[in-house]
Amino acid sequence: MRKLNGSIKTSKISKSFSGKTVLKSIDLDIKNGEIFGLLGPSGAGKTTLIRILTGQLSPDSGNAFIGGTDIRKITGRERRCFGITMDDFGVYERLNCYDNLKIFAGIYGLSKANIKNALKKVGLSNAEKTAAGKLSKGMTGRLKLARAFMTDPDILFLDEPTSGLDPAAAAEIHKMILEEKRHGKTVFLTTHIMTEAEKLCDNIALLNDGKIVEYGKPKEICRKFNDKKTLKIHLTDGRDIEIPLDKNSAETVAELISTGKAETMHTTEPDLETVFMEITGKELFA
Amino acid sequence: MRNICVIFRKQVIDTLKNKTILIQFLMFPVLVIIMENAVKIENMPEHFFVKLFAVMFIGMAPLTCMSAIISEEKEKKTLRVLLMSNVKSAEYLIGVGSYVFIMCAAGTVIFAIVGSYSGVELAQFIMVMSVGIVLSELTGAVIGILSKNQMTAAGVAVPVMMIFSFLPMLSMFNETIKNVARITYSQQISDIINNIGVSGITAENIIVITVNFAAAVALFTAAYIKQFSAINRV
């Protein structure tokens, strides 16, 4: 079977459903071994783009290439190079974790060792005999990841991998994603959690109403909006105030210091949430 | 072929833990053993319960099992995962269909043993039961394919199942019902089973079953094309 290089390139991808445009002329260039994050609020078109890239949907126009191969020409066998977890992908609830993976091991012609390794990788070795329906949401998420990791794919498509998980479970999954990157895998993830994107991603794209409104490294994107820097001051009377970090604030700051009203102060840089709001006027969680 | 075997094995493991499906396969074969041994009424036709329950079995088990299995996979979004894993929709349906067929065939063997069929009569019984199973499977598959979830599937499957499995029994008591039931394959199969060893298969039997089969295949094809091309529309 031909292996696919993990690079992803899209050119002017568009998609509409029943006359409503969901994706408008999407251009992406993701390098092999990169963690790429697609950020946007619900309904922005993130899942649709993953579905197009993984062959579940055809674009209305535009092209996409994975490892230089047109996605329309990627065979079913070559898709084995993809590890996919979609938010709505289910598990066989009556079957235990091992049997859940055994089905897919059978389809891909993998051995028992592959199943055991995948379960070990996601920390579910002790739960292999537990019915999937009895797993917590975090463990179910890990089982889905195990299914995606099992074929040792070159590219991972993760749709909202930590959605609805508690911080500890999300941190576990972040660790696994970073581990995959260390092994040279390309990771394409969608999320609406900006801290997740900042922590994990080499590059991100902010998607709003089907259009990419910003694209680049998270820090560089934030830096573009440095004029939104503020000064947070904690006053001696217990109040917190936030003022723009510009020359107009100099007098206020000087006065607070000279009168001894300021206890602490620090600058705050714009985060992705602020950037997204600045560009779209919407909140990421909307 | 490998994918069909994987789906078949999955169904075997899953059914052992799925009482709703398991009971469909076991209920009538167990009932026939009990009733044939427990109820002895004077002038009752020979193997009355075998003939009665065999038709109810093929009208019920394959139809409800196919629709329940497919609709559950759709509802829980596990079918999507299978299709994304390079399992073709035809492979999936053949895998599930062959599993349901074998389970129902096992039930048919129990009916044949309890009914003491042998030789040509046994071959005729198994053949006509097999035709009935396939027809009910196709009908159940259509319902499962077109339903969004298990509740919708059950809402359609139960009345359809009742028509095919209970009409032949009710037609024993009412001539009008019998006239209506004649257009269903289950009534024709009931007639054939009742006439095994008495008279042969009639032209009416063959024509009605063939028309039912053609209709089921047409419906199945339409549902298959509609659903599996609809994957591209989300």
Interface residues (C-beta under 8 A of the other chain):
Chain A: F17 T48 R51 T54 G55 Q56 L57 S58 G76 R77 R79 R80 I84 M86 D88 F89 G90 V91 Y92 E93 R94 L95 D99 I103 F104 G106 I107 Y108 G109 A131 R147
Chain B: R2 N3 C5 V6 R9 K10 I13 D14 K17 N18 K76 K77 T78 R80 V81 L82 M84 S85 N86 V87 I231 N232 R233 V234
